[in-house]
Amino acid sequence: TISRKGLMFGILAGALALVLFPVWPFMVKYAIWLVSLYMLIFLIGILLVRLIVYVVCVVLGYNVWILPNLLGDYGFFESFKPFIYA
């Protein structure tokens, strides 16, 4: 487990990094912006594919829902279980 000193150091370093965000180099800010943009596009893509598969299955008379826990309040790995829910 992480010691209390290590956890406190991590919290303080994270807070200091956030406070000093205005003095970060432009390339670092741009890289963070690009990563967040690509993550948003990826999430919207997953949601659209999931919706299309669900609509097609409902039209064909099946009750299938892919990644039912994706937007729930679960952990990372629990969000992807079960893969197909019937």
N, C-alpha and C positions, 0 to 999 in steps of 0.2 A: 504494500500500500504506500501511498504518498505520505511523507511526513508533513506535519503541520507547518514547519518552516518552509518546505518546498512549496506547499500550497499557498502560503501567504506571499512568498516571493513571486509566484506565478500571477496571483491576483494583482499585486502591486505593479509588476512589469506590464501586465495587460492594460491596467488603468493608465499608466504612464504613456504607453504606446497610443492609446486612444486620445488622450489629452494632447499629445504632440502630433496628431494627424495633420494639422495645417502646415507643419514644417517638413513633412515627408516629401521626398523628391516626386516630381510629376510622373515619372515612369512607374513608380510603385503605386501611386494612386490610380493610374490608368490600368495597370495590371489587375488591381483589386476590382475595379469597375468592370473590366472584361470578364473576369472569372464569375462575378455575380450575374452578369448579363447572360453568359453561357449557361449557368446553372438555372436561371429563370426560364430560358428557352427550352432546356432539357426537361424541366418539370412540366411546362405547358405541353410539350410534345408528348410526354408520357400520359398526361391527362386526356389529351385529344385521342390518342390511340386507344386508350382504355374506354373512352366514351363510344368511339366508333365500333369497337368490338362488342360492347354491351348492346348497342342499338341493333347491330346485325344479328346478334344472338336472340334478342327479344323478337325481332321480326320473324326469325326462323322458328320460334317457339321454344327456345331453350332459356334456362335461367342460369347464366354464367356471369360471374363478376371477377375480373382480374384485379389483383392487388386491392382487396377490399379495405385494408387498414392503412392505405397510403396517406390519407389526410387526417387520420385519427391522432389522438394523443398517446402514441406508443413510442417505444425506442426505435432505433434505426433498423435493426434486424427484424423486429416484430412487425414493422410496417410492410414487409415483403412476404409475410406468411398469412395464410396459405397462398400459393401462386394462383391457383384457380379455385374458386369457391362456387359450388353448385347447389 
